[in-house]
Amino acid sequence: MRLKPFNFDLIKQYAIKQNELCCAITFKKDCLVVIAEYQGRLNEHTKSVYTLNFMMNTDNFVSGSSNKLMIRWQVNENIQWICQQKLDEHSNSIFCLMLKNNDDLIKFGSMDYTIKIWKKSNQWFC
């Protein structure tokens, strides 16, 4: 199978100039919402956020940071993101995460040399 080459074009009217470091970005599956983290702007994290992922079946997203926290975020009626749940099992920075398509399993990778897997039944457990 031969892959066809493709190009990306910058859409200038949607370009945003930033002067701060961006460590993580995620797009909602419909591509209508994007979340980018700029040096601690997600107020529940006290240090840099390194990974973000939207959940597939809800408007929630998940973040992982250098303060060892994994957080599930939910949008409220005022269209503001609020911390829905903090998951705290790692002993060092979190650099990556993966979500299962039906949003019932989250895997986090950390600098503590572990991968923690969270499963949802009635609540989330590691």
C-alpha positions in Angstrom: 0.0 0.0 0.0 1.4 3.4 -1.0 0.5 6.4 1.1 -0.4 9.6 -0.6 1.5 12.7 0.6 -0.5 15.5 2.2 0.0 19.0 3.5 -1.3 21.1 6.4 -2.4 24.7 5.9 -2.3 27.3 8.7 -5.8 28.9 9.2 -4.6 32.4 10.1 -7.9 33.7 11.5 -7.7 30.9 14.2 -4.0 31.3 15.0 -3.3 32.5 18.5 0.0 34.0 19.5 1.3 32.8 22.8 4.3 33.8 24.8 4.2 31.0 27.3 5.3 27.4 27.1 2.6 24.9 26.1 3.2 21.4 27.4 -0.1 19.7 26.6 -3.0 20.0 24.1 -6.1 18.0 23.4 -9.0 18.2 20.9 -12.5 17.1 21.5 -13.4 14.4 19.0 -15.7 16.8 17.0 -12.7 19.2 16.9 -14.9 22.1 18.1 -13.2 22.4 21.5 -9.4 22.5 22.2 -7.7 22.7 25.6 -4.1 23.8 25.9 -2.3 24.1 29.2 0.0 27.1 29.7 2.3 26.7 32.7 -0.2 25.9 35.5 -3.4 27.5 34.2 -5.4 24.5 35.2 -5.7 25.7 38.8 -6.0 22.4 40.6 -2.5 21.5 39.4 0.2 23.3 41.3 2.9 22.4 38.7 3.1 21.9 34.9 0.5 19.7 33.1 2.2 17.3 30.7 -0.7 15.4 29.3 -4.4 16.0 28.5 -7.0 13.9 26.8 -10.7 14.4 26.2 -12.9 11.5 27.1 -14.7 10.0 24.1 -18.3 9.8 25.3 -18.6 12.8 27.6 -17.4 16.5 27.7 -14.9 15.6 30.4 -11.2 15.5 30.0 -8.3 14.1 32.0 -5.0 15.7 32.9 -1.7 14.5 34.4 1.0 16.7 35.8 4.4 17.1 37.5 2.6 17.4 40.9 1.7 13.6 40.6 -2.0 14.2 40.2 -4.4 12.9 37.7 -7.6 15.0 37.5 -10.9 14.4 35.7 -12.5 17.7 34.6 -16.1 18.4 33.8 -17.7 21.5 32.2 -20.3 23.2 34.4 -23.5 25.1 33.4 -21.4 28.3 33.2 -19.1 26.6 30.6 -16.2 26.6 33.0 -14.0 23.5 33.7 -14.2 22.2 37.2 -12.3 19.5 39.0 -14.6 16.5 39.3 -12.1 14.0 40.8 -8.4 13.9 41.8 -6.7 10.5 41.4 -3.5 10.4 43.4 -1.5 7.1 43.2 1.9 8.1 41.6 5.0 9.2 43.5 6.4 11.3 40.6 5.4 13.3 37.5 2.9 12.0 35.1 3.9 12.3 31.5 1.3 10.3 29.5 -2.1 8.8 29.6 -4.4 6.7 27.4 -8.2 6.3 27.5 -10.2 3.3 26.4 -12.9 4.2 23.9 -15.8 3.7 26.2 -14.1 5.9 28.9 -14.1 3.2 31.6 -10.3 2.7 31.7 -7.5 5.2 32.0 -3.8 4.3 31.9 -1.2 6.8 33.3 2.6 6.6 32.9 4.9 8.3 35.4 8.5 9.1 36.1 8.1 6.7 39.1 8.6 3.9 36.5 5.1 2.7 36.9 1.9 2.6 34.8 -1.2 2.9 36.9 -4.5 1.7 35.4 -7.8 3.2 36.7 -11.0 1.3 36.1 -14.5 2.7 36.6 -17.3 0.7 38.0 -19.4 2.8 40.4 -16.4 4.9 41.1 -12.8 5.0 39.9 -10.2 2.6 41.5 -6.6 1.9 40.7 
